Amino acid sequence: MLALKLTLVPAFLWIVSTSGKRWGPSVAGWLAGLPVVAGPILYLLVLQHGPLFGAHAAILSLSAILASEAFNFAYAWTCRTRSWPIALGSGLTAWFLSACALSRLPASPLWAALVALAAVCFGQSFLPRSNRASAGAPLARTDLIGRMLAGAVLTVLVTSLSGLLGAKWSGLLAVFPLLGIVLSVSSHRAHGPDFVIALLRGMVLGRFSFAAFCLWLSFALTRQAPAAAFAEAAVIAMAVQSSTKRLAAVQQHRREPPRQR
């Protein structure tokens, strides 16, 4: 169990972090939308507390998309004119206030799905825009190690304190914007606000696959074996992620001006 806690999330963080160097901020943000942090944490919560606890936590993780988008919104607008510490403080404040509000709302799959959908639509409409599409500079090894350590620490904390936190806050903290923090701060320092904004806008597109993952778990965990439920949720998430990527490519092609012959 400890080995899983220390390796699952850091491995996924390594994949997402190195993708920004190769394919640019939009692709890195899109990959960050996959349940690379919350998925392993939810799986460990099921192993520790059972499927019912995991299903309840998955519902809160679904609604916590709102808190993650609140972080992205606050960071993106603040980083345009302020340094990264101020932008980070603004984002964390927005996340905490949103998470507290979500913890007081009814925990039902329908309500969580509506909250998540509203958050995605809001982020897509009101996040600042950036034309930055080039790949970033090579990622420093210290930054990469820091991201992976942060992922391991978050996993250990949430799973170790889940008995005290309960399913609600365990689910909310499983979607703590760890990727948003480490990617935004390191990218802000290295490449500037335009790169960060492109990254955060890419995350919005990835929310659909995360929502599908959590929504499926909220139903499947109470009806079948956890391993099967997570395998099905992962397949659904990847299918949704692939579909949204193709849709985004089509829309981008339509927006491009026709080439002159």
C-alpha positions as CSV (number, residue, x, y, z in Angstrom):
1,M,0.0,0.0,0.0
2,L,2.8,2.5,0.9
3,A,4.6,1.6,-2.3
4,L,1.4,2.5,-4.3
5,K,1.0,5.8,-2.5
6,L,4.6,6.8,-3.2
7,T,4.7,5.7,-6.9
8,L,1.3,6.0,-8.6
9,V,0.8,9.7,-8.6
10,P,4.5,10.7,-9.1
11,A,4.6,8.5,-12.2
12,F,1.6,10.1,-13.8
13,L,3.0,13.6,-12.9
14,W,6.2,12.8,-14.7
15,I,4.3,11.9,-17.8
16,V,2.2,15.1,-17.8
17,S,5.2,17.3,-16.8
18,T,7.4,16.1,-19.7
19,S,4.6,16.4,-22.2
20,G,4.7,20.2,-22.0
21,K,8.3,20.2,-23.2
22,R,7.5,18.1,-26.2
23,W,4.1,19.2,-27.3
24,G,3.5,22.6,-25.7
25,P,1.2,24.0,-23.0
26,S,-2.1,23.2,-24.5
27,V,-1.4,19.5,-24.7
28,A,0.1,19.5,-21.2
29,G,-3.0,21.2,-19.9
30,W,-5.2,18.7,-21.8
31,L,-3.3,15.7,-20.3
32,A,-3.5,17.3,-16.9
33,G,-7.3,17.1,-17.1
34,L,-7.1,13.3,-16.9
35,P,-7.5,11.9,-13.4
36,V,-3.8,11.4,-13.0
37,V,-3.9,12.5,-9.3
38,A,-7.5,12.0,-8.2
39,G,-7.8,8.6,-9.8
40,P,-5.0,6.8,-7.9
41,I,-6.1,8.6,-4.7
42,L,-9.7,7.4,-5.1
43,Y,-8.5,3.9,-5.8
44,L,-6.4,3.9,-2.6
45,L,-9.4,5.3,-0.6
46,V,-11.5,2.3,-1.9
47,L,-8.8,-0.1,-0.8
48,Q,-8.7,1.4,2.7
49,H,-12.4,2.2,3.4
50,G,-14.4,0.2,0.9
51,P,-16.5,0.9,-2.3
52,L,-19.3,3.0,-0.6
53,F,-16.7,5.4,0.8
54,G,-15.0,5.6,-2.6
55,A,-18.3,6.2,-4.4
56,H,-19.2,9.1,-2.1
57,A,-15.7,10.5,-2.5
58,A,-16.0,10.3,-6.3
59,I,-19.2,12.4,-6.2
60,L,-17.3,15.1,-4.3
61,S,-14.4,14.8,-6.6
62,L,-16.7,15.4,-9.5
63,S,-18.2,18.6,-7.9
64,A,-14.7,19.7,-7.0
65,I,-14.1,20.5,-10.6
66,L,-15.7,23.8,-9.7
67,A,-13.0,24.5,-7.0
68,S,-10.2,23.6,-9.5
69,E,-11.6,25.9,-12.1
70,A,-11.9,28.6,-9.4
71,F,-8.1,28.2,-8.8
72,N,-7.4,28.3,-12.5
73,F,-9.6,31.4,-13.0
74,A,-8.0,33.3,-10.2
75,Y,-4.4,32.4,-11.1
76,A,-4.9,33.1,-14.8
77,W,-6.2,36.6,-14.4
78,T,-3.8,37.5,-11.6
79,C,-0.7,36.3,-13.3
80,R,-1.2,38.7,-16.2
81,T,-0.1,41.6,-14.0
82,R,1.3,40.1,-10.8
83,S,4.2,37.8,-9.8
84,W,3.7,34.1,-9.2
85,P,3.4,34.2,-5.3
86,I,0.5,36.7,-5.5
87,A,-1.1,34.7,-8.3
88,L,-0.7,31.5,-6.3
89,G,-2.2,33.1,-3.2
90,S,-5.2,34.3,-5.2
91,G,-5.7,30.9,-6.7
92,L,-5.5,29.0,-3.4
93,T,-7.9,31.4,-1.8
94,A,-10.4,30.9,-4.6
95,W,-10.0,27.1,-4.3
96,F,-10.5,27.0,-0.5
97,L,-13.6,29.2,-0.5
98,S,-15.1,27.1,-3.3
99,A,-14.3,23.8,-1.6
100,C,-15.9,25.0,1.7
101,A,-19.0,25.9,-0.2
102,L,-19.1,22.5,-2.0
103,S,-18.7,20.6,1.3
104,R,-22.0,22.1,2.5
105,L,-24.0,21.2,-0.6
106,P,-25.9,17.9,-1.2
107,A,-23.7,15.1,-2.4
108,S,-25.6,13.5,-5.3
109,P,-24.3,12.5,-8.7
110,L,-26.8,14.7,-10.5
111,W,-26.0,17.8,-8.5
112,A,-22.2,17.2,-8.8
113,A,-22.5,16.8,-12.6
114,L,-24.4,20.0,-12.9
115,V,-21.9,21.9,-10.8
116,A,-19.0,20.5,-12.8
117,L,-20.7,21.3,-16.1
118,A,-21.3,24.9,-15.0
119,A,-17.7,25.2,-13.9
120,V,-16.4,24.0,-17.3
121,C,-18.6,26.3,-19.2
122,F,-17.6,29.2,-17.1
123,G,-13.9,28.5,-17.5
124,Q,-14.2,28.1,-21.2
125,S,-16.0,31.4,-21.5
126,F,-14.2,33.7,-19.1
127,L,-10.6,32.5,-18.7
128,P,-8.2,35.0,-20.4
129,R,-7.0,34.0,-23.9
130,S,-3.5,33.4,-25.1
131,N,-2.0,32.7,-28.5
132,R,1.0,30.9,-27.1
133,A,1.3,27.5,-28.7
134,S,5.0,26.8,-28.9
135,A,6.6,24.1,-26.8
136,G,8.4,25.1,-23.7
137,A,12.0,25.1,-22.7
138,P,13.5,21.9,-21.2
139,L,12.1,21.2,-17.7
140,A,14.7,21.5,-15.0
141,R,15.3,18.2,-13.1
142,T,14.8,20.0,-9.8
143,D,11.3,21.2,-10.9
144,L,10.4,17.7,-12.1
145,I,11.5,16.1,-8.8
146,G,9.6,18.7,-6.9
147,R,6.4,18.0,-8.7
148,M,6.7,14.2,-8.1
149,L,7.5,14.7,-4.4
150,A,4.5,17.0,-4.1
151,G,2.3,14.3,-5.7
152,A,3.5,11.7,-3.3
153,V,3.0,14.0,-0.3
154,L,-0.6,14.8,-1.3
155,T,-1.4,11.1,-1.8
156,V,0.0,10.1,1.5
157,L,-1.7,12.9,3.4
158,V,-5.2,12.4,1.9
159,T,-5.2,8.7,2.2
160,S,-3.7,8.7,5.7
161,L,-6.1,11.3,7.0
162,S,-9.2,10.0,5.2
163,G,-10.6,8.4,8.3
164,L,-10.6,11.8,10.1
165,L,-11.6,13.8,7.0
166,G,-14.5,11.6,5.9
167,A,-15.6,10.9,2.4
168,K,-16.6,14.5,1.6
169,W,-13.2,16.2,2.3
170,S,-11.3,13.2,1.1
171,G,-13.0,13.5,-2.3
172,L,-12.5,17.3,-2.4
173,L,-8.8,17.1,-1.5
174,A,-8.3,14.3,-4.1
175,V,-8.9,17.1,-6.6
176,F,-6.7,19.6,-4.9
177,P,-5.1,21.5,-7.8
178,L,-1.7,20.0,-7.3
179,L,-1.1,19.8,-11.1
180,G,-2.4,23.3,-11.5
181,I,-0.1,24.6,-8.8
182,V,3.1,23.0,-9.9
183,L,2.5,23.4,-13.6
184,S,1.4,27.1,-13.3
185,V,4.1,28.2,-10.9
186,S,7.0,26.5,-12.7
187,S,5.7,27.6,-16.1
188,H,5.1,31.2,-14.9
189,R,8.6,31.4,-13.6
190,A,10.2,29.9,-16.8
191,H,8.0,31.1,-19.6
192,G,5.7,33.9,-18.4
193,P,2.0,34.5,-18.1
194,D,1.0,33.7,-21.7
195,F,2.3,30.2,-21.4
196,V,0.4,29.7,-18.1
197,I,-2.8,30.9,-19.6
198,A,-2.5,28.5,-22.6
199,L,-1.8,25.7,-20.1
200,L,-4.8,26.5,-17.9
201,R,-7.2,26.9,-20.9
202,G,-6.0,23.4,-22.0
203,M,-7.1,22.0,-18.6
204,V,-10.7,23.1,-19.2
205,L,-11.0,20.8,-22.2
206,G,-9.7,17.9,-20.1
207,R,-12.3,18.3,-17.4
208,F,-14.9,16.3,-19.4
209,S,-12.9,13.1,-19.2
210,F,-12.3,13.7,-15.5
211,A,-16.0,14.2,-15.0
212,A,-16.9,11.0,-16.9
213,F,-14.3,9.1,-14.8
214,C,-15.8,10.3,-11.4
215,L,-19.4,10.0,-12.5
216,W,-18.9,6.4,-13.7
217,L,-17.2,5.5,-10.4
218,S,-20.0,7.0,-8.3
219,F,-22.4,4.4,-9.9
220,A,-20.1,1.4,-10.6
221,L,-18.3,1.1,-7.3
222,T,-21.6,0.1,-5.6
223,R,-22.5,-2.5,-8.2
224,Q,-19.3,-4.3,-9.1
225,A,-15.7,-5.1,-8.1
226,P,-13.5,-2.0,-7.6
227,A,-10.9,-3.2,-10.1
228,A,-13.5,-3.5,-12.8
229,A,-15.1,-0.2,-12.0
230,F,-11.8,1.7,-12.2
231,A,-10.8,-0.1,-15.4
232,E,-14.1,0.9,-17.0
233,A,-13.8,4.4,-15.7
234,A,-10.3,4.7,-17.1
235,V,-11.4,3.5,-20.6
236,I,-14.3,5.9,-20.6
237,A,-12.1,8.8,-19.5
238,M,-9.6,8.1,-22.3
239,A,-12.4,7.8,-24.9
240,V,-13.9,11.1,-23.8
241,Q,-10.4,12.7,-23.8
242,S,-9.7,11.5,-27.3
243,S,-13.1,12.8,-28.5
244,T,-12.6,16.2,-27.0
245,K,-9.1,16.5,-28.5
246,R,-10.5,15.7,-32.0
247,L,-13.3,18.2,-31.5
248,A,-10.9,20.9,-30.4
249,A,-8.7,20.2,-33.5
250,V,-11.7,20.6,-35.8
251,Q,-12.7,23.8,-34.1
252,Q,-9.1,25.1,-34.3
253,H,-9.0,24.3,-38.0
254,R,-12.2,26.1,-38.7
255,R,-10.9,29.3,-36.9
256,E,-7.7,29.3,-39.0
257,P,-7.8,31.7,-42.0
258,P,-7.8,29.9,-45.4
259,R,-4.4,29.6,-46.9
260,Q,-3.7,31.6,-50.1
261,R,-2.6,29.6,-53.1
